[in-house]
């Protein structure tokens, strides 16, 4: 055996063994406990802004559709509050 071959075999045998563990993990998600809530405060604020904009549109364009739009927007804002 040559000196290079002997050094190579010694080097290979001194390396730590390669360990590749396999793990399985089961994840349970509590879908039955997830609740969805509406952002009531933000929705009420948005409805109030829409009602104010509808009033501006009615003042700018004196059309019957603008009046109906304002009344609908005000009714929605009152319902949400």
C-alpha positions as CSV (number, residue, x, y, z in Angstrom):
1,X,0.0,0.0,0.0
2,X,1.4,3.4,-0.9
3,X,1.8,6.2,1.5
4,X,-0.9,8.3,-0.2
5,X,-3.4,5.4,-0.2
6,X,-2.8,4.7,3.5
7,X,-3.2,8.4,4.4
8,X,-6.5,8.5,2.4
9,X,-7.9,5.4,4.2
10,X,-7.0,6.8,7.6
11,X,-8.6,10.2,6.8
12,X,-11.8,8.5,5.6
13,X,-12.1,6.3,8.6
14,X,-11.7,9.2,11.0
15,X,-14.7,11.2,9.7
16,X,-17.8,11.0,11.9
17,X,-20.6,8.9,10.5
18,X,-23.3,10.9,8.6
19,X,-26.5,11.0,10.6
20,X,-29.7,12.0,8.9
21,X,-32.6,11.6,11.3
22,X,-36.2,11.6,10.0
23,X,-38.9,13.1,12.2
24,X,-42.6,13.3,11.6
25,X,-44.6,16.0,13.3
26,X,-48.3,16.0,13.4
27,X,-49.9,19.5,13.7
28,X,-53.5,19.8,14.9
29,X,-55.1,23.1,14.1
30,X,-58.1,24.2,16.1
31,X,-60.4,25.1,13.2
32,X,-63.5,24.7,15.4
33,X,-62.3,27.5,17.7
34,X,-61.5,30.1,15.1
35,X,-64.0,32.9,15.1
36,X,-64.5,35.6,12.6
37,X,-65.7,39.0,13.8
38,X,-66.6,42.0,11.8
39,X,-64.7,45.2,12.5
40,X,-67.9,47.0,13.7
41,X,-66.3,50.3,14.6
42,X,-64.5,50.6,11.3
43,X,-67.5,49.6,9.3
44,X,-69.7,52.1,11.1
45,X,-67.1,54.8,10.5
46,X,-66.9,53.9,6.8
47,X,-70.7,54.0,6.5
48,X,-70.8,57.5,8.1
49,X,-68.2,58.7,5.5
50,X,-70.2,57.3,2.7
51,X,-73.3,59.1,4.0
52,X,-71.4,62.4,4.2
53,X,-70.1,61.9,0.6
54,X,-73.7,61.1,-0.6
55,X,-74.8,64.4,1.0
56,X,-72.1,66.3,-0.9
57,X,-73.1,64.6,-4.2
58,X,-76.7,65.6,-3.5
59,X,-75.7,69.2,-2.9
60,X,-73.6,69.2,-6.1
61,X,-76.0,67.4,-8.4
62,X,-79.6,68.2,-7.6
63,X,-80.9,65.0,-9.0
64,X,-83.5,62.6,-7.5
65,X,-81.0,59.8,-7.7
66,X,-78.6,61.7,-5.5
67,X,-81.3,62.2,-2.9
68,X,-82.2,58.5,-2.9
69,X,-78.5,57.6,-2.6
70,X,-78.1,60.0,0.4
71,X,-81.1,58.5,2.1
72,X,-79.9,54.9,1.6
73,X,-76.4,55.8,2.9
74,X,-77.8,57.5,6.0
75,X,-80.1,54.6,6.7
76,X,-77.2,52.1,6.4
77,X,-75.0,54.2,8.7
78,X,-77.8,54.4,11.3
79,X,-78.4,50.7,11.1
80,X,-74.7,49.8,11.7
81,X,-74.3,52.2,14.7
